[in-house]
């Protein structure tokens, strides 16, 4: 229990303490913060006020809280992350052993605790490289069934984590508007013939994903073992890998997505540390040591993914009511993030602090659990109906898409915060 008024249903409880970067009208410079209840807590100001005086291990590194990104803090490693998170939990506990640093200082509370409704979010880390995996087995099977009904999964799928390199410059934080992309399309994107033409995407889609930020570098030429890879994970965010399906259908052969993906990728603003998710570990869709994968991908730990409830809501322009159109779970992955890291580096690729790794679309096994519209509408053939009576095959201008994720139950929630994007019309070419 905290001395700060925190709702038992708040995603930002003492069990969470996620890290982010935000600013406010009276604090215009982006600064490192944590979310606690309905507030963003300014760690830069807390450090300047000697708030970390009871945590000796962070004393030589206080400048990391004065940065405009979390990269420097992330690079300190998981031991320091764990200590800082635990210290902040103790600071906010009702019976805190450190009342002198905040609980008994009302003026400092008023200065550093900013209501979330007044906060402006920023991308939490400077992202050097972004890789998107394809680890959602149900999504891969659903998409394969649309394109290759007799052979949904490619021969390599259960042997390695398939991925492609995305565009880091267009990763944006929740709340950033998404401009509908233009590109080359066919009149009938799936299986169509004829000449392509330039058009705003008519098949704009969302993708429900989880993503991990990297906090440790490996040397060029030196792979990371699957059982060491956890130490390379700073934390997790929700991710909407917006996709222009009609552009993708024409361009993806032979090298995969390009303009269909690089126009925008939205992430939630708060980075949830792995320690907050430890109570929710569970097994992936197939055992981590299954014989169909080579030894370098076999994990000793069976509980290698997380039981995190996921959902997607859609609100048309002008509507007051949102429609929940998807529910899924992060445990619907075939590969874990340590397996993704081990495969990413097996050839010697050097990861860097701040790199972002997406899971791929996380769909569930049942109807209503599809992580994208192309799956829900069976390739555009079966529209869905929203709460206001309107129908959707793919996203229309003005549509607002909200991704949510929460682990645990009432009184012990660990949440990510909303991942929101609103579709704007395409600009003139």
ROLO-109290 format. One record per residue (C-alpha): residue number from 1; residue in three letters; x, y, z. Coordinates in Angstrom, 3 decimals, padded with zeros to 6 digits. Each point is the difference from the previous one (the first is absolute). Layout:
% ROLO-109290
> nr,rest,X,Y,Z
> NUM,ALA,X,Y,Z
...
//
This chain:
% ROLO-109290
> nr,rest,X,Y,Z
> 1,UNK,000.000,000.000,000.000
> 2,UNK,001.241,003.488,-000.882
> 3,UNK,-000.282,003.306,001.831
> 4,UNK,-000.889,001.403,-003.439
> 5,UNK,-003.643,-000.518,-000.977
> 6,UNK,000.190,-002.806,-002.575
> 7,UNK,-003.099,-001.745,-001.306
> 8,UNK,000.096,-003.813,000.404
> 9,UNK,-000.777,-000.237,-003.722
> 10,UNK,002.791,002.370,-001.067
> 11,UNK,002.423,-001.550,-002.502
> 12,UNK,002.754,002.070,001.620
> 13,UNK,000.029,-001.529,003.468
> 14,UNK,002.936,-000.555,002.341
> 15,UNK,000.368,-003.408,-001.653
> 16,UNK,000.811,001.694,-003.301
> 17,UNK,002.055,003.246,000.068
> 18,UNK,000.509,000.302,-003.785
> 19,UNK,002.527,002.480,-001.420
> 20,UNK,-000.598,002.611,-002.676
> 21,UNK,000.922,003.455,-001.271
> 22,UNK,-002.469,002.865,000.243
> 23,UNK,-000.363,003.728,000.327
> 24,UNK,-002.634,002.432,001.266
> 25,UNK,-000.859,003.666,-000.370
> 26,UNK,002.009,000.967,003.081
> 27,UNK,002.727,-002.564,-000.839
> 28,UNK,000.382,000.396,-003.792
> 29,UNK,003.228,-001.963,-000.391
> 30,UNK,-000.456,-003.787,-000.473
> 31,UNK,001.189,-001.767,003.113
> 32,UNK,000.144,-003.546,001.359
> 33,UNK,-003.011,-000.927,002.136
> 34,UNK,-001.925,-002.932,001.417
> 35,UNK,-003.762,-000.466,000.028
> 36,UNK,-001.589,-000.453,003.412
> 37,UNK,-003.788,-000.022,000.331
> 38,UNK,-001.376,002.974,-001.937
> 39,UNK,003.318,001.848,000.017
> 40,UNK,003.298,000.270,-001.807
> 41,UNK,002.805,000.307,002.541
> 42,UNK,002.928,002.143,-001.173
> 43,UNK,003.214,-001.915,000.775
> 44,UNK,002.203,002.868,-001.144
> 45,UNK,-001.423,002.275,002.691
> 46,UNK,000.069,-002.836,002.521
> 47,UNK,003.694,-000.581,-000.664
> 48,UNK,000.744,003.725,000.254
> 49,UNK,-001.795,000.065,003.370
> 50,UNK,002.280,-002.780,001.289
> 51,UNK,-002.898,-002.433,-000.073
> 52,UNK,002.276,-002.945,-000.777
> 53,UNK,002.230,000.601,003.031
> 54,UNK,-000.980,-003.361,001.509
> 55,UNK,001.018,-001.947,-003.136
> 56,UNK,003.822,000.071,-000.186
> 57,UNK,000.237,-002.069,-003.205
> 58,UNK,-001.631,002.717,-002.113
> 59,UNK,001.979,002.920,001.448
> 60,UNK,002.759,-000.066,-002.671
> 61,UNK,-002.648,-000.079,-002.740
> 62,UNK,-002.530,002.684,000.957
> 63,UNK,000.564,001.832,-003.270
> 64,UNK,-001.970,-002.737,-001.815
> 65,UNK,-003.195,001.538,001.417
> 66,UNK,000.826,003.381,-001.536
> 67,UNK,-000.007,-001.349,-003.563
> 68,UNK,-002.731,000.396,-002.615
> 69,UNK,-000.112,-003.767,-000.657
> 70,UNK,000.306,-003.174,002.066
> 71,UNK,003.022,-001.331,-001.906
> 72,UNK,002.561,000.922,002.644
> 73,UNK,-002.092,-001.482,002.797
> 74,UNK,-000.708,-003.133,-002.055
> 75,UNK,003.728,-000.487,-000.625
> 76,UNK,000.666,-000.291,003.756
> 77,UNK,-001.325,-003.555,-000.135
> 78,UNK,-002.719,-002.033,001.607
> 79,UNK,001.530,-000.086,003.476
> 80,UNK,-000.208,003.799,000.259
> 81,UNK,-003.470,000.050,-001.617
> 82,UNK,-001.180,-002.456,002.634
> 83,UNK,001.496,002.003,002.867
> 84,UNK,-001.455,003.319,-001.186
> 85,UNK,-003.443,-001.496,-000.542
> 86,UNK,000.008,-001.612,003.443
> 87,UNK,001.219,003.198,001.642
> 88,UNK,-002.804,002.021,-001.610
> 89,UNK,-002.536,-002.594,001.122
> 90,UNK,001.276,000.454,003.560
> 91,UNK,-000.097,003.784,-000.282
> 92,UNK,-003.722,-000.141,-000.808
> 93,UNK,-000.956,-002.708,002.506
> 94,UNK,-002.304,001.109,002.812
> 95,UNK,002.563,-001.085,002.573
> 96,UNK,002.961,001.224,-002.056
> 97,UNK,003.384,-000.284,001.714
> 98,UNK,000.959,003.267,-001.731
> 99,UNK,-002.712,002.560,000.925
> 100,UNK,002.538,002.810,-000.104
> 101,UNK,000.522,-000.160,-003.772
> 102,UNK,-003.616,000.564,-001.101
> 103,UNK,-002.859,-001.070,002.308
> 104,UNK,000.689,002.763,002.527
> 105,UNK,000.755,002.642,-002.641
> 106,UNK,-003.307,001.279,-001.391
> 107,UNK,001.677,002.769,-002.032
> 108,UNK,002.206,-002.530,-001.797
> 109,UNK,-003.010,-002.249,-000.666
> 110,UNK,-001.852,002.916,-001.610
> 111,UNK,003.021,000.761,-002.172
> 112,UNK,000.856,-003.516,-001.165
> 113,UNK,-003.337,-001.839,-000.193
> 114,UNK,-001.677,001.171,-003.204
> 115,UNK,-003.523,-001.276,-000.794
> 116,UNK,000.148,-002.198,-003.082
> 117,UNK,-002.723,002.062,-001.686
> 118,UNK,002.447,002.921,-000.186
> 119,UNK,002.960,-002.029,-001.268
> 120,UNK,001.405,-000.047,-003.518
> 121,UNK,001.626,-003.302,-000.931
> 122,UNK,003.172,-000.563,-002.002
> 123,UNK,001.541,-003.110,-001.555
> 124,UNK,001.718,-001.409,003.106
> 125,UNK,003.291,-001.052,-001.601
> 126,UNK,001.976,001.160,-003.010
> 127,UNK,-000.486,-002.939,-002.362
> 128,UNK,002.980,-000.900,-002.162
> 129,UNK,-001.457,-003.083,-001.650
> 130,UNK,-003.416,-001.608,-000.057
> 131,UNK,-000.666,-003.658,-000.820
> 132,UNK,-003.476,-001.461,-000.290
> 133,UNK,-000.416,-003.732,000.528
> 134,UNK,-002.817,-002.276,-001.100
> 135,UNK,-000.298,-002.125,003.152
> 136,UNK,-003.802,-000.074,000.273
> 137,UNK,-000.814,-003.522,-001.184
> 138,UNK,-003.753,000.573,-000.342
> 139,UNK,000.543,003.161,-002.043
> 140,UNK,002.508,-001.737,-002.270
> 141,UNK,-002.424,-002.859,-000.509
> 142,UNK,-002.929,002.352,-000.671
> 143,UNK,001.962,002.058,-002.513
> 144,UNK,001.383,-003.108,-001.650
> 145,UNK,-003.516,-001.377,-000.362
> 146,UNK,-001.005,003.140,-001.917
> 147,UNK,002.987,-000.171,-002.339
> 148,UNK,000.782,-003.745,-000.144
> 149,UNK,-003.069,-001.939,001.232
> 150,UNK,001.594,-003.403,-000.544
> 151,UNK,003.308,000.933,001.664
> 152,UNK,-000.502,002.819,002.551
> 153,UNK,003.387,-000.183,001.750
> 154,UNK,003.230,000.271,-001.940
> 155,UNK,002.498,-002.866,000.560
> 156,UNK,002.312,002.162,002.141
> 157,UNK,-002.645,001.320,002.392
> 158,UNK,000.352,-002.509,002.838
> 159,UNK,003.778,-000.075,-000.300
> 160,UNK,000.894,003.678,000.511
> 161,UNK,-001.494,003.366,000.993
> 162,UNK,-000.765,001.642,-003.346
> 163,UNK,000.585,003.779,-000.064
> 164,UNK,000.676,003.051,-002.133
> 165,UNK,001.855,003.246,000.685
> 166,UNK,-002.385,002.949,000.362
> 167,UNK,000.395,003.762,-000.031
> 168,UNK,001.021,001.498,003.371
> 169,UNK,-000.547,003.645,-001.035
> 170,UNK,-003.767,-000.446,-000.319
> 171,UNK,-000.557,-001.631,003.399
> 172,UNK,-002.252,002.458,001.863
> 173,UNK,-001.463,000.225,003.481
> 174,UNK,-003.650,-000.582,000.844
> 175,UNK,-002.260,002.901,-000.980
> 176,UNK,001.914,000.911,-003.155
> 177,UNK,-002.364,000.264,-003.019
> 178,UNK,000.601,-002.502,-002.804
> 179,UNK,-000.129,001.316,-003.579
> 180,UNK,-001.447,-002.502,-002.452
> 181,UNK,002.829,-001.093,-002.307
> 182,UNK,000.055,000.022,-003.793
> 183,UNK,001.577,-002.692,-002.094
> 184,UNK,-000.254,-002.305,-002.981
> 185,UNK,-003.012,-002.324,000.145
> 186,UNK,-001.992,-002.365,-002.190
> 187,UNK,-003.764,000.269,-000.422
> 188,UNK,-000.335,-003.394,001.718
> 189,UNK,002.912,-000.220,002.465
> 190,UNK,-000.247,-003.747,000.728
> 191,UNK,000.460,-001.965,-003.182
> 192,UNK,-000.776,002.894,-002.301
> 193,UNK,001.591,000.636,-003.376
> 194,UNK,000.504,003.032,-002.204
> 195,UNK,002.143,003.112,000.339
> 196,UNK,000.651,001.687,003.362
> 197,UNK,-001.083,003.571,000.670
> 198,UNK,000.851,002.600,002.643
> 199,UNK,-002.672,000.375,002.666
> 200,UNK,-000.577,000.702,003.675
> 201,UNK,-000.152,-003.362,001.723
> 202,UNK,-003.553,-001.336,000.005
> 203,UNK,000.939,-002.945,002.225
> 204,UNK,001.539,001.771,003.003
> 205,UNK,000.253,-002.303,003.007
> 206,UNK,001.270,-000.210,003.581
> 207,UNK,002.157,-002.725,001.522
> 208,UNK,-000.144,-000.904,003.690
> 209,UNK,003.528,-000.612,001.279
> 210,UNK,002.267,000.022,003.030
> 211,UNK,003.501,001.429,-000.367
> 212,UNK,003.217,-000.038,002.022
> 213,UNK,002.716,002.632,000.367
> 214,UNK,003.624,-001.157,000.096
> 215,UNK,002.184,001.201,002.892
> 216,UNK,003.328,-001.665,-000.782
> 217,UNK,002.284,-000.220,-003.021
> 218,UNK,001.858,-003.027,-001.295
> 219,UNK,003.189,000.248,-002.021
> 220,UNK,-000.174,-000.347,-003.751
> 221,UNK,000.518,-003.666,-000.811
> 222,UNK,-000.919,-001.223,003.504
> 223,UNK,-003.397,-001.749,000.310
> 224,UNK,-002.110,000.223,003.157
> 225,UNK,-001.010,-003.340,001.496
> 226,UNK,-003.693,-000.618,000.559
> 227,UNK,000.495,-000.468,003.743
> 228,UNK,001.889,003.301,000.332
> 229,UNK,-002.389,001.996,-002.167
> 230,UNK,-002.266,001.078,002.876
> 231,UNK,002.768,002.311,001.160
> 232,UNK,-000.304,001.893,-003.292
> 233,UNK,-003.656,000.941,000.553
> 234,UNK,-000.671,003.380,001.602
> 235,UNK,-003.794,-000.250,-000.104
> 236,UNK,-003.148,-000.306,-002.041
> 237,UNK,-002.504,002.247,-001.762
> 238,UNK,-003.153,-000.535,-002.026
> 239,UNK,000.461,000.473,-003.725
> 240,UNK,-002.342,000.657,-002.930
> 241,UNK,001.853,-000.910,-003.181
> 242,UNK,-002.310,001.838,-002.415
> 243,UNK,-000.192,-001.825,-003.327
> 244,UNK,-001.200,000.975,-003.466
> 245,UNK,-001.113,-003.428,-001.190
> 246,UNK,-000.641,000.953,-003.619
> 247,UNK,003.428,001.621,-000.363
> 248,UNK,001.580,-002.973,001.731
> 249,UNK,-001.698,-002.566,-002.220
> 250,UNK,001.616,001.534,-003.099
> 251,UNK,003.469,000.843,001.328
> 252,UNK,000.928,-002.756,002.463
> 253,UNK,001.351,-002.533,-002.528
> 254,UNK,002.893,-000.754,000.118
> 255,UNK,001.428,002.027,002.909
> 256,UNK,-002.955,000.586,002.317
> 257,UNK,-001.717,003.151,001.354
> 258,UNK,001.279,003.443,-000.922
> 259,UNK,-002.315,003.017,-000.524
> 260,UNK,-002.894,-002.038,001.371
> 261,UNK,001.558,000.218,003.453
> 262,UNK,002.497,002.859,000.161
> 263,UNK,-002.498,002.889,000.211
> 264,UNK,-000.706,-000.440,003.744
> 265,UNK,000.273,-002.323,002.997
> 266,UNK,-001.611,001.064,003.282
> 267,UNK,001.254,-001.033,003.458
> 268,UNK,-001.436,000.606,003.468
> 269,UNK,001.902,002.600,002.063
> 270,UNK,000.879,-001.987,003.142
> 271,UNK,002.658,-002.727,000.043
> 272,UNK,-001.043,-002.852,002.300
> 273,UNK,003.071,-001.648,001.509
> 274,UNK,000.324,-003.808,-000.134
> 275,UNK,000.031,-000.208,003.806
> 276,UNK,-003.560,001.344,000.091
> 277,UNK,-001.102,-002.836,-002.280
> 278,UNK,001.795,-002.863,001.774
> 279,UNK,-003.164,-001.162,001.836
> 280,UNK,-001.736,-000.448,-003.352
> 281,UNK,002.434,-002.320,-001.756
> 282,UNK,-001.516,-002.894,-001.907
> 283,UNK,000.860,-002.395,-002.809
> 284,UNK,-000.119,000.963,-003.667
> 285,UNK,-002.234,-001.830,-002.455
> 286,UNK,002.569,-002.778,-000.347
> 287,UNK,002.795,-001.057,002.393
> 288,UNK,003.127,002.144,000.018
> 289,UNK,002.185,-003.094,-000.425
> 290,UNK,-002.004,-001.685,-002.767
> 291,UNK,002.025,-002.191,-002.339
> 292,UNK,-001.090,001.866,-003.142
> 293,UNK,002.372,002.851,000.860
> 294,UNK,003.779,-000.118,000.083
> 295,UNK,001.813,-000.043,003.363
> 296,UNK,000.939,003.700,-000.058
> 297,UNK,-003.732,000.852,000.293
> 298,UNK,-000.914,-002.495,002.720
> 299,UNK,-000.638,001.693,003.332
> 300,UNK,000.574,-001.628,003.355
> 301,UNK,-002.939,001.900,001.473
> 302,UNK,-003.411,-001.336,-000.995
> 303,UNK,-001.908,003.161,001.026
> 304,UNK,001.466,002.252,-002.642
> 305,UNK,-002.874,002.366,-000.922
> 306,UNK,-002.525,002.063,001.988
> 307,UNK,-003.694,-000.333,000.766
> 308,UNK,-001.052,003.522,-001.019
> 309,UNK,-003.578,000.682,-001.060
> 310,UNK,-000.190,002.070,-003.192
> 311,UNK,-002.854,001.852,-001.675
> 312,UNK,-000.703,002.384,-002.875
> 313,UNK,-002.709,002.667,-000.125
> 314,UNK,-001.126,001.989,-003.034
> 315,UNK,-001.870,003.321,000.053
> 316,UNK,-001.173,001.633,-003.235
> 317,UNK,000.306,003.751,-000.492
> 318,UNK,-002.749,001.828,001.880
> 319,UNK,-001.073,-003.047,001.998
> 320,UNK,-000.082,000.061,003.791
> 321,UNK,000.064,-003.752,000.505
> 322,UNK,002.925,-002.298,-000.647
> 323,UNK,-000.456,-003.557,-001.234
> 324,UNK,002.209,-002.727,001.370
> 325,UNK,000.773,-002.018,-003.108
> 326,UNK,002.793,-002.293,001.184
> 327,UNK,001.159,-001.794,003.131
> 328,UNK,003.169,-002.062,000.083
> 329,UNK,002.894,-000.886,002.286
> 330,UNK,003.771,000.416,-000.173
> 331,UNK,000.426,-003.704,000.732
> 332,UNK,-001.192,-000.685,-003.570
> 333,UNK,003.584,000.115,-001.259
> 334,UNK,002.035,-002.845,-001.435
> 335,UNK,003.316,001.649,000.893
> 336,UNK,001.101,001.999,003.037
> 337,UNK,001.994,003.230,-000.081
> 338,UNK,003.178,-001.804,001.178
> 339,UNK,-000.404,-002.358,-002.970
> 340,UNK,-000.442,003.011,-002.289
> 341,UNK,003.208,001.551,001.365
> 342,UNK,001.935,-003.253,-000.317
> 343,UNK,-001.064,-000.387,-003.631
> 344,UNK,000.515,003.703,-000.785
> 345,UNK,003.636,-000.253,001.114
> 346,UNK,000.904,-003.549,-001.087
> 347,UNK,001.712,001.308,-003.124
> 348,UNK,001.919,002.622,001.970
> 349,UNK,-002.397,002.958,-000.262
> 350,UNK,000.788,002.558,002.692
> 351,UNK,-003.002,001.292,001.924
> 352,UNK,000.169,003.482,001.527
> 353,UNK,-001.583,001.614,003.037
> 354,UNK,-003.373,001.381,-001.095
> 355,UNK,-000.670,-002.513,-002.770
> 356,UNK,-003.670,-000.972,-000.239
> 357,UNK,-001.178,-003.567,-000.647
> 358,UNK,-003.641,-000.632,-000.915
> 359,UNK,-001.680,-003.342,000.641
> 360,UNK,-002.128,-000.119,-003.108
> 361,UNK,-003.785,000.040,000.077
> 362,UNK,-001.416,-001.882,002.993
> 363,UNK,-003.245,-001.712,-000.961
> 364,UNK,-001.861,-002.539,002.093
> 365,UNK,-001.290,-003.382,-001.163
> 366,UNK,-003.718,000.879,-000.028
> 367,UNK,-002.241,002.391,-001.982
> 368,UNK,000.101,003.450,001.606
> 369,UNK,003.679,-000.382,000.871
> 370,UNK,001.456,001.146,-003.315
> 371,UNK,002.785,002.554,000.373
> 372,UNK,-000.727,001.802,-003.275
> 373,UNK,-002.934,000.928,-002.222
> 374,UNK,001.235,-002.018,-002.965
> 375,UNK,-000.459,-003.110,002.133
> 376,UNK,-003.327,001.094,001.512
> 377,UNK,-001.533,000.804,-003.385
> 378,UNK,001.451,-003.057,-001.773
> 379,UNK,002.044,002.109,-002.386
> 380,UNK,-002.636,002.710,-000.370
> 381,UNK,-002.933,-002.321,-000.729
> 382,UNK,-001.905,000.139,003.309
> 383,UNK,-000.536,003.494,001.494
> 384,UNK,-000.298,000.462,003.754
> 385,UNK,-002.695,002.169,001.627
> 386,UNK,000.880,002.695,002.542
> 387,UNK,-002.055,001.271,002.931
> 388,UNK,-001.353,002.962,-002.005
> 389,UNK,-001.264,-002.345,-002.735
> 390,UNK,002.713,000.851,-002.494
> 391,UNK,001.983,-002.763,-001.672
> 392,UNK,003.699,-000.456,-000.581
> 393,UNK,002.072,-002.116,-002.298
> 394,UNK,003.115,002.106,000.489
> 395,UNK,000.679,003.298,001.772
> 396,UNK,-001.640,003.220,-001.165
> 397,UNK,001.217,003.577,000.434
> 398,UNK,-000.795,001.232,003.489
> 399,UNK,000.033,-003.447,001.585
> 400,UNK,001.694,-000.126,003.386
> 401,UNK,001.671,-003.303,000.921
> 402,UNK,000.875,-000.732,003.636
> 403,UNK,002.121,-002.943,001.144
> 404,UNK,-000.050,-001.001,003.677
> 405,UNK,001.862,-002.584,002.069
> 406,UNK,-000.252,-001.058,003.608
> 407,UNK,001.407,-002.852,002.053
> 408,UNK,-001.446,-001.236,003.263
> 409,UNK,-003.309,000.522,001.750
> 410,UNK,-001.653,002.653,002.173
> 411,UNK,002.348,001.296,002.664
> 412,UNK,003.105,-001.199,-001.839
> 413,UNK,-000.241,001.528,-003.457
> 414,UNK,003.034,000.622,-002.160
> 415,UNK,-000.991,002.067,-003.024
> 416,UNK,001.708,001.656,-002.939
> 417,UNK,-002.146,003.060,-000.621
> 418,UNK,-001.897,000.557,-003.227
> 419,UNK,001.615,-000.205,-003.419
> 420,UNK,-002.126,002.348,-002.138
> 421,UNK,000.073,001.230,-003.567
> 422,UNK,-002.543,001.872,-002.146
> 423,UNK,-000.005,-000.334,-003.789
> 424,UNK,000.322,003.237,-001.977
> 425,UNK,-000.678,000.323,-003.760
> 426,UNK,002.835,-000.582,-002.429
> 427,UNK,001.915,003.055,-001.170
> 428,UNK,000.197,000.908,-003.667
> 429,UNK,002.793,-001.775,-001.850
//
